[in-house]
Amino acid sequence: MAEVETPSSPATANGACKDDKSRSKEAKADEKPLPKLTPSEFRTYNHMAEHMDMYHSHFRSTWNTLYTATTTRKRPSGLSIKRFISLGLEFCSHLTIHHTIEEQHIFPVLAKRMPAFREELELLTQHKKIHEGLEKFEEWLEDVRRGERELRWDEMREIMDGFGETLWAHLDQEVGQLGAENMRRFWSLEEMRRMPM
C-alpha cells in the first residue's frame, strides 16, 4: 500500500497546532472556486465515495430487512429463525470489521488533511456510539440464538432504535466527505490514485 505524503501540520511558535476552527475559517476565506472536473478526474476523485457507498448500501439493506421484521412482527418469508438471527449477527460482525478497517487504515491517512476524519470529531464519535449499540444488539441476538431469551420484536426494535439514527446519518455523512468535490479540496489526482482504497 503506497504511503500518501502530507505536509506537516501548521504549528504555533510553541509547537502546538492551531485549532481546527481557526484553520477552517482561514481555509474558507482563502477558497476560490475550483475548475470543473473532467469525467475522468471526477471518477478518480469520487472512487472512494463510490466504493464506500457500495458497502454502506449493503449495511442499509440488511438493516432494513432486520428492522422491517420488528415493525411487521414477522421474519421475512423463507428465512428460518436461525437464519434470521444469523443475519443479525453477521450485520454486527461485518459492520465492526468495516469500521475497524476504516479506523486502522483509511481514517489515519485522510485525517492528515481532512478534519472530519480526526479522532475527536463527528465521524469517529459516531463510530463509538454505533458500536455501543452494536455490542448490545449482538449480545441480545446471541442470547436469543442460545435460547436464553425469546425473540421479542419490541425489544429488538428498541435496541436498533438506540443507534439507528446515528448509523444512518454516519453512512450518509461519510460518503459525502469522500465525494469528489470535497476530496479535491484536500488531495491531488496523483494522491487519490495512491489512496488505500
PyRosetta script that sets phi, psi and omega in degrees:
from pyrosetta import init, pose_from_sequence

init()
pose = pose_from_sequence("MAEVETPSSPATANGACKDDKSRSKEAKADEKPLPKLTPSEFRTYNHMAEHMDMYHSHFRSTWNTLYTATTTRKRPSGLSIKRFISLGLEFCSHLTIHHTIEEQHIFPVLAKRMPAFREELELLTQHKKIHEGLEKFEEWLEDVRRGERELRWDEMREIMDGFGETLWAHLDQEVGQLGAENMRRFWSLEEMRRMPM")
pose.set_psi(1, 125.4)
pose.set_omega(1, -178.3)
pose.set_phi(2, -73.8)
pose.set_psi(2, 140.5)
pose.set_omega(2, 178.4)
pose.set_phi(3, -83.0)
pose.set_psi(3, 133.6)
pose.set_omega(3, 176.9)
pose.set_phi(4, -92.5)
pose.set_psi(4, 119.4)
pose.set_omega(4, -179.8)
pose.set_phi(5, -78.7)
pose.set_psi(5, 142.9)
pose.set_omega(5, 177.2)
pose.set_phi(6, -133.8)
pose.set_psi(6, 150.1)
pose.set_omega(6, 177.0)
pose.set_phi(7, -69.1)
pose.set_psi(7, 156.7)
pose.set_omega(7, 177.7)
pose.set_phi(8, -64.9)
pose.set_psi(8, 152.3)
pose.set_omega(8, -176.3)
pose.set_phi(9, -73.7)
pose.set_psi(9, 150.5)
pose.set_omega(9, 179.2)
pose.set_phi(10, -62.7)
pose.set_psi(10, 139.6)
pose.set_omega(10, -179.2)
pose.set_phi(11, -132.7)
pose.set_psi(11, 156.0)
pose.set_omega(11, 175.6)
pose.set_phi(12, -88.7)
pose.set_psi(12, 179.3)
pose.set_omega(12, -177.7)
pose.set_phi(13, -59.1)
pose.set_psi(13, -33.4)
pose.set_omega(13, -179.4)
pose.set_phi(14, -87.7)
pose.set_psi(14, 7.4)
pose.set_omega(14, 175.8)
pose.set_phi(15, 90.8)
pose.set_psi(15, -5.9)
pose.set_omega(15, -179.8)
pose.set_phi(16, -80.3)
pose.set_psi(16, 145.9)
pose.set_omega(16, 177.9)
pose.set_phi(17, -72.7)
pose.set_psi(17, 146.1)
pose.set_omega(17, 171.2)
pose.set_phi(18, -63.0)
pose.set_psi(18, 150.9)
pose.set_omega(18, 178.4)
pose.set_phi(19, -72.6)
pose.set_psi(19, 154.0)
pose.set_omega(19, -174.9)
pose.set_phi(20, -61.8)
pose.set_psi(20, -33.3)
pose.set_omega(20, -178.1)
pose.set_phi(21, -65.5)
pose.set_psi(21, -44.3)
pose.set_omega(21, -179.3)
pose.set_phi(22, -68.4)
pose.set_psi(22, -37.7)
pose.set_omega(22, 176.4)
pose.set_phi(23, -63.9)
pose.set_psi(23, -40.9)
pose.set_omega(23, -179.0)
pose.set_phi(24, -63.4)
pose.set_psi(24, -43.5)
pose.set_omega(24, 178.7)
pose.set_phi(25, -63.5)
pose.set_psi(25, -42.0)
pose.set_omega(25, 178.4)
pose.set_phi(26, -62.9)
pose.set_psi(26, -43.5)
pose.set_omega(26, -178.6)
pose.set_phi(27, -62.5)
pose.set_psi(27, -42.5)
pose.set_omega(27, -179.6)
pose.set_phi(28, -65.3)
pose.set_psi(28, -36.8)
pose.set_omega(28, 179.6)
pose.set_phi(29, -67.4)
pose.set_psi(29, -33.5)
pose.set_omega(29, -177.6)
pose.set_phi(30, -87.2)
pose.set_psi(30, -11.7)
pose.set_omega(30, -175.6)
pose.set_phi(31, -66.8)
pose.set_psi(31, 133.6)
pose.set_omega(31, 173.9)
pose.set_phi(32, -117.1)
pose.set_psi(32, 153.9)
pose.set_omega(32, 177.4)
pose.set_phi(33, -57.8)
pose.set_psi(33, 135.0)
pose.set_omega(33, -179.9)
pose.set_phi(34, -87.7)
pose.set_psi(34, 151.2)
pose.set_omega(34, 179.2)
pose.set_phi(35, -65.8)
pose.set_psi(35, 156.2)
pose.set_omega(35, 179.1)
pose.set_phi(36, -63.5)
pose.set_psi(36, 138.4)
pose.set_omega(36, 178.9)
pose.set_phi(37, -81.4)
pose.set_psi(37, 144.1)
pose.set_omega(37, 170.1)
pose.set_phi(38, -73.4)
pose.set_psi(38, 162.7)
pose.set_omega(38, 176.8)
pose.set_phi(39, -55.7)
pose.set_psi(39, -39.2)
pose.set_omega(39, 179.2)
pose.set_phi(40, -65.8)
pose.set_psi(40, -44.1)
pose.set_omega(40, 178.1)
pose.set_phi(41, -63.5)
pose.set_psi(41, -41.3)
pose.set_omega(41, 179.0)
pose.set_phi(42, -59.5)
pose.set_psi(42, -45.7)
pose.set_omega(42, 179.8)
pose.set_phi(43, -60.3)
pose.set_psi(43, -41.7)
pose.set_omega(43, -180.0)
pose.set_phi(44, -64.2)
pose.set_psi(44, -47.1)
pose.set_omega(44, -179.2)
pose.set_phi(45, -70.6)
pose.set_psi(45, -27.2)
pose.set_omega(45, -174.0)
pose.set_phi(46, -95.4)
pose.set_psi(46, -4.5)
pose.set_omega(46, -171.7)
pose.set_phi(47, -62.2)
pose.set_psi(47, -34.0)
pose.set_omega(47, 179.2)
pose.set_phi(48, -68.4)
pose.set_psi(48, -38.8)
pose.set_omega(48, 178.5)
pose.set_phi(49, -64.2)
pose.set_psi(49, -43.5)
pose.set_omega(49, 179.8)
pose.set_phi(50, -64.2)
pose.set_psi(50, -44.0)
pose.set_omega(50, 179.6)
pose.set_phi(51, -62.0)
pose.set_psi(51, -46.4)
pose.set_omega(51, -179.4)
pose.set_phi(52, -64.7)
pose.set_psi(52, -41.0)
pose.set_omega(52, -178.2)
pose.set_phi(53, -64.6)
pose.set_psi(53, -30.3)
pose.set_omega(53, 176.5)
pose.set_phi(54, -61.3)
pose.set_psi(54, -46.8)
pose.set_omega(54, 177.3)
pose.set_phi(55, -64.5)
pose.set_psi(55, -45.0)
pose.set_omega(55, -177.4)
pose.set_phi(56, -63.5)
pose.set_psi(56, -35.3)
pose.set_omega(56, 177.7)
pose.set_phi(57, -62.9)
pose.set_psi(57, -38.8)
pose.set_omega(57, 177.1)
pose.set_phi(58, -63.7)
pose.set_psi(58, -43.9)
pose.set_omega(58, 178.7)
pose.set_phi(59, -63.2)
pose.set_psi(59, -41.2)
pose.set_omega(59, 178.3)
pose.set_phi(60, -61.8)
pose.set_psi(60, -43.8)
pose.set_omega(60, -178.5)
pose.set_phi(61, -62.7)
pose.set_psi(61, -45.6)
pose.set_omega(61, 179.6)
pose.set_phi(62, -65.6)
pose.set_psi(62, -43.2)
pose.set_omega(62, 177.1)
pose.set_phi(63, -55.8)
pose.set_psi(63, -48.1)
pose.set_omega(63, -178.0)
pose.set_phi(64, -60.6)
pose.set_psi(64, -39.5)
pose.set_omega(64, 177.5)
pose.set_phi(65, -61.2)
pose.set_psi(65, -47.8)
pose.set_omega(65, -178.9)
pose.set_phi(66, -66.1)
pose.set_psi(66, -46.4)
pose.set_omega(66, -174.8)
pose.set_phi(67, -69.0)
pose.set_psi(67, -37.9)
pose.set_omega(67, 178.6)
pose.set_phi(68, -59.1)
pose.set_psi(68, -36.9)
pose.set_omega(68, 178.2)
pose.set_phi(69, -61.8)
pose.set_psi(69, -33.0)
pose.set_omega(69, -180.0)
pose.set_phi(70, -73.3)
pose.set_psi(70, -26.5)
pose.set_omega(70, -179.2)
pose.set_phi(71, -89.1)
pose.set_psi(71, -32.5)
pose.set_omega(71, 177.7)
pose.set_phi(72, -87.7)
pose.set_psi(72, -13.4)
pose.set_omega(72, 179.6)
pose.set_phi(73, 63.1)
pose.set_psi(73, 33.3)
pose.set_omega(73, 174.0)
pose.set_phi(74, -156.1)
pose.set_psi(74, 152.0)
pose.set_omega(74, 178.4)
pose.set_phi(75, -71.0)
pose.set_psi(75, 155.8)
pose.set_omega(75, 173.3)
pose.set_phi(76, -59.7)
pose.set_psi(76, 144.8)
pose.set_omega(76, -178.3)
pose.set_phi(77, -61.9)
pose.set_psi(77, 141.6)
pose.set_omega(77, 179.3)
pose.set_phi(78, 85.5)
pose.set_psi(78, -1.3)
pose.set_omega(78, -178.9)
pose.set_phi(79, -110.9)
pose.set_psi(79, 113.3)
pose.set_omega(79, 177.5)
pose.set_phi(80, -66.2)
pose.set_psi(80, 164.3)
pose.set_omega(80, 178.7)
pose.set_phi(81, -62.2)
pose.set_psi(81, -38.4)
pose.set_omega(81, 178.6)
pose.set_phi(82, -61.6)
pose.set_psi(82, -45.1)
pose.set_omega(82, -179.5)
pose.set_phi(83, -69.2)
pose.set_psi(83, -35.6)
pose.set_omega(83, 178.1)
pose.set_phi(84, -63.5)
pose.set_psi(84, -45.8)
pose.set_omega(84, 178.8)
pose.set_phi(85, -64.7)
pose.set_psi(85, -40.9)
pose.set_omega(85, 177.3)
pose.set_phi(86, -60.6)
pose.set_psi(86, -38.6)
pose.set_omega(86, 177.8)
pose.set_phi(87, -60.7)
pose.set_psi(87, -43.7)
pose.set_omega(87, 177.4)
pose.set_phi(88, -63.6)
pose.set_psi(88, -41.9)
pose.set_omega(88, 179.2)
pose.set_phi(89, -67.2)
pose.set_psi(89, -37.6)
pose.set_omega(89, 175.9)
pose.set_phi(90, -63.9)
pose.set_psi(90, -41.2)
pose.set_omega(90, 177.1)
pose.set_phi(91, -56.4)
pose.set_psi(91, -49.1)
pose.set_omega(91, -179.8)
pose.set_phi(92, -60.6)
pose.set_psi(92, -46.8)
pose.set_omega(92, -178.3)
pose.set_phi(93, -64.8)
pose.set_psi(93, -47.5)
pose.set_omega(93, -177.8)
pose.set_phi(94, -64.8)
pose.set_psi(94, -39.8)
pose.set_omega(94, 179.1)
pose.set_phi(95, -67.9)
pose.set_psi(95, -37.6)
pose.set_omega(95, 177.1)
pose.set_phi(96, -63.5)
pose.set_psi(96, -45.5)
pose.set_omega(96, 178.1)
pose.set_phi(97, -62.2)
pose.set_psi(97, -44.4)
pose.set_omega(97, 179.5)
pose.set_phi(98, -57.3)
pose.set_psi(98, -48.5)
pose.set_omega(98, -179.0)
pose.set_phi(99, -68.9)
pose.set_psi(99, -34.6)
pose.set_omega(99, 177.5)
pose.set_phi(100, -63.4)
pose.set_psi(100, -43.9)
pose.set_omega(100, 177.3)
pose.set_phi(101, -61.9)
pose.set_psi(101, -45.3)
pose.set_omega(101, 178.2)
pose.set_phi(102, -57.5)
pose.set_psi(102, -49.3)
pose.set_omega(102, -174.3)
pose.set_phi(103, -68.0)
pose.set_psi(103, -30.9)
pose.set_omega(103, -177.2)
pose.set_phi(104, -92.5)
pose.set_psi(104, -29.9)
pose.set_omega(104, -171.9)
pose.set_phi(105, -121.4)
pose.set_psi(105, -29.7)
pose.set_omega(105, -174.1)
pose.set_phi(106, -99.9)
pose.set_psi(106, -54.7)
pose.set_omega(106, -176.2)
pose.set_phi(107, -59.4)
pose.set_psi(107, -40.4)
pose.set_omega(107, 179.7)
pose.set_phi(108, -59.4)
pose.set_psi(108, -37.3)
pose.set_omega(108, 177.8)
pose.set_phi(109, -68.0)
pose.set_psi(109, -49.2)
pose.set_omega(109, -177.9)
pose.set_phi(110, -64.8)
pose.set_psi(110, -36.3)
pose.set_omega(110, -176.3)
pose.set_phi(111, -65.3)
pose.set_psi(111, -18.5)
pose.set_omega(111, 178.8)
pose.set_phi(112, -60.9)
pose.set_psi(112, -28.5)
pose.set_omega(112, 180.0)
pose.set_phi(113, -127.7)
pose.set_psi(113, -19.2)
pose.set_omega(113, -172.2)
pose.set_phi(114, -110.8)
pose.set_psi(114, 108.1)
pose.set_omega(114, -177.0)
pose.set_phi(115, -56.1)
pose.set_psi(115, -32.4)
pose.set_omega(115, -176.9)
pose.set_phi(116, -61.0)
pose.set_psi(116, -21.3)
pose.set_omega(116, -176.8)
pose.set_phi(117, -100.2)
pose.set_psi(117, 7.0)
pose.set_omega(117, 176.8)
pose.set_phi(118, -78.4)
pose.set_psi(118, 149.6)
pose.set_omega(118, -170.7)
pose.set_phi(119, -56.3)
pose.set_psi(119, -37.1)
pose.set_omega(119, -174.0)
pose.set_phi(120, -82.3)
pose.set_psi(120, -3.0)
pose.set_omega(120, -175.4)
pose.set_phi(121, -103.3)
pose.set_psi(121, -177.4)
pose.set_omega(121, -162.9)
pose.set_phi(122, -56.5)
pose.set_psi(122, -45.7)
pose.set_omega(122, -173.3)
pose.set_phi(123, -61.9)
pose.set_psi(123, -42.5)
pose.set_omega(123, 178.5)
pose.set_phi(124, -75.5)
pose.set_psi(124, -31.2)
pose.set_omega(124, 174.2)
pose.set_phi(125, -62.9)
pose.set_psi(125, -39.8)
pose.set_omega(125, 176.8)
pose.set_phi(126, -62.4)
pose.set_psi(126, -42.2)
pose.set_omega(126, 177.5)
pose.set_phi(127, -53.9)
pose.set_psi(127, -45.3)
pose.set_omega(127, -177.8)
pose.set_phi(128, -62.1)
pose.set_psi(128, -45.6)
pose.set_omega(128, -179.7)
pose.set_phi(129, -65.6)
pose.set_psi(129, -40.9)
pose.set_omega(129, 178.5)
pose.set_phi(130, -60.9)
pose.set_psi(130, -43.4)
pose.set_omega(130, -176.1)
pose.set_phi(131, -72.3)
pose.set_psi(131, -27.6)
pose.set_omega(131, 171.6)
pose.set_phi(132, -61.3)
pose.set_psi(132, -45.2)
pose.set_omega(132, 178.4)
pose.set_phi(133, -67.4)
pose.set_psi(133, -41.0)
pose.set_omega(133, 179.2)
pose.set_phi(134, -61.7)
pose.set_psi(134, -41.4)
pose.set_omega(134, 179.7)
pose.set_phi(135, -62.4)
pose.set_psi(135, -42.7)
pose.set_omega(135, 178.2)
pose.set_phi(136, -64.7)
pose.set_psi(136, -42.9)
pose.set_omega(136, -179.9)
pose.set_phi(137, -63.5)
pose.set_psi(137, -46.0)
pose.set_omega(137, -179.5)
pose.set_phi(138, -62.5)
pose.set_psi(138, -43.8)
pose.set_omega(138, 178.3)
pose.set_phi(139, -60.6)
pose.set_psi(139, -44.2)
pose.set_omega(139, 179.3)
pose.set_phi(140, -62.4)
pose.set_psi(140, -45.4)
pose.set_omega(140, 179.4)
pose.set_phi(141, -62.8)
pose.set_psi(141, -40.7)
pose.set_omega(141, 178.0)
pose.set_phi(142, -62.2)
pose.set_psi(142, -41.9)
pose.set_omega(142, 177.8)
pose.set_phi(143, -61.0)
pose.set_psi(143, -41.1)
pose.set_omega(143, 178.3)
pose.set_phi(144, -66.1)
pose.set_psi(144, -43.9)
pose.set_omega(144, -179.1)
pose.set_phi(145, -60.1)
pose.set_psi(145, -40.0)
pose.set_omega(145, -179.5)
pose.set_phi(146, -79.7)
pose.set_psi(146, -6.8)
pose.set_omega(146, -179.6)
pose.set_phi(147, 82.8)
pose.set_psi(147, 12.9)
pose.set_omega(147, 179.7)
pose.set_phi(148, -85.0)
pose.set_psi(148, -11.0)
pose.set_omega(148, -178.8)
pose.set_phi(149, -147.9)
pose.set_psi(149, 147.7)
pose.set_omega(149, 175.7)
pose.set_phi(150, -83.4)
pose.set_psi(150, 152.0)
pose.set_omega(150, 174.7)
pose.set_phi(151, -76.2)
pose.set_psi(151, 103.7)
pose.set_omega(151, 178.7)
pose.set_phi(152, -113.4)
pose.set_psi(152, 119.2)
pose.set_omega(152, -174.6)
pose.set_phi(153, -60.6)
pose.set_psi(153, -39.6)
pose.set_omega(153, -179.2)
pose.set_phi(154, -63.5)
pose.set_psi(154, -40.2)
pose.set_omega(154, 178.0)
pose.set_phi(155, -64.4)
pose.set_psi(155, -44.6)
pose.set_omega(155, -179.4)
pose.set_phi(156, -62.1)
pose.set_psi(156, -44.9)
pose.set_omega(156, -179.9)
pose.set_phi(157, -63.8)
pose.set_psi(157, -40.1)
pose.set_omega(157, 179.5)
pose.set_phi(158, -62.0)
pose.set_psi(158, -41.6)
pose.set_omega(158, 178.2)
pose.set_phi(159, -64.6)
pose.set_psi(159, -45.9)
pose.set_omega(159, -179.0)
pose.set_phi(160, -65.4)
pose.set_psi(160, -38.0)
pose.set_omega(160, 177.6)
pose.set_phi(161, -63.0)
pose.set_psi(161, -25.7)
pose.set_omega(161, -178.5)
pose.set_phi(162, -65.3)
pose.set_psi(162, -23.2)
pose.set_omega(162, 179.2)
pose.set_phi(163, -135.0)
pose.set_psi(163, -0.9)
pose.set_omega(163, -176.1)
pose.set_phi(164, -61.8)
pose.set_psi(164, -45.1)
pose.set_omega(164, -178.5)
pose.set_phi(165, -62.3)
pose.set_psi(165, -42.4)
pose.set_omega(165, 178.5)
pose.set_phi(166, -64.9)
pose.set_psi(166, -42.7)
pose.set_omega(166, 179.8)
pose.set_phi(167, -59.7)
pose.set_psi(167, -49.6)
pose.set_omega(167, -177.1)
pose.set_phi(168, -65.3)
pose.set_psi(168, -40.5)
pose.set_omega(168, 176.7)
pose.set_phi(169, -62.2)
pose.set_psi(169, -42.0)
pose.set_omega(169, -179.1)
pose.set_phi(170, -62.7)
pose.set_psi(170, -45.7)
pose.set_omega(170, -179.3)
pose.set_phi(171, -58.2)
pose.set_psi(171, -40.0)
pose.set_omega(171, 179.3)
pose.set_phi(172, -73.5)
pose.set_psi(172, -46.2)
pose.set_omega(172, -175.9)
pose.set_phi(173, -65.1)
pose.set_psi(173, -39.7)
pose.set_omega(173, -178.8)
pose.set_phi(174, -63.0)
pose.set_psi(174, -46.3)
pose.set_omega(174, 178.5)
pose.set_phi(175, -63.2)
pose.set_psi(175, -40.0)
pose.set_omega(175, 177.4)
pose.set_phi(176, -59.8)
pose.set_psi(176, -41.7)
pose.set_omega(176, 178.7)
pose.set_phi(177, -64.2)
pose.set_psi(177, -30.0)
pose.set_omega(177, -177.3)
pose.set_phi(178, -90.6)
pose.set_psi(178, 0.4)
pose.set_omega(178, -179.6)
pose.set_phi(179, -66.5)
pose.set_psi(179, 156.8)
pose.set_omega(179, -174.1)
pose.set_phi(180, -53.3)
pose.set_psi(180, -48.2)
pose.set_omega(180, -175.6)
pose.set_phi(181, -64.4)
pose.set_psi(181, -31.7)
pose.set_omega(181, 176.8)
pose.set_phi(182, -80.2)
pose.set_psi(182, -44.9)
pose.set_omega(182, -177.1)
pose.set_phi(183, -61.2)
pose.set_psi(183, -36.3)
pose.set_omega(183, -177.7)
pose.set_phi(184, -67.7)
pose.set_psi(184, -18.3)
pose.set_omega(184, 176.7)
pose.set_phi(185, -72.1)
pose.set_psi(185, -21.5)
pose.set_omega(185, -173.1)
pose.set_phi(186, -115.1)
pose.set_psi(186, -23.7)
pose.set_omega(186, -170.2)
pose.set_phi(187, -132.5)
pose.set_psi(187, 149.9)
pose.set_omega(187, 174.6)
pose.set_phi(188, -84.3)
pose.set_psi(188, 167.0)
pose.set_omega(188, 177.0)
pose.set_phi(189, -59.5)
pose.set_psi(189, -43.5)
pose.set_omega(189, -179.9)
pose.set_phi(190, -62.3)
pose.set_psi(190, -41.4)
pose.set_omega(190, 177.6)
pose.set_phi(191, -64.3)
pose.set_psi(191, -38.9)
pose.set_omega(191, 178.7)
pose.set_phi(192, -62.5)
pose.set_psi(192, -35.2)
pose.set_omega(192, 179.1)
pose.set_phi(193, -68.5)
pose.set_psi(193, -21.0)
pose.set_omega(193, -179.8)
pose.set_phi(194, -99.5)
pose.set_psi(194, 2.4)
pose.set_omega(194, -178.7)
pose.set_phi(195, -61.7)
pose.set_psi(195, 148.2)
pose.set_omega(195, -175.5)
pose.set_phi(196, -79.4)
pose.set_psi(196, 40.9)
pose.set_omega(196, 179.1)
pose.set_phi(197, -160.8)
pose.dump_pdb("model.pdb")
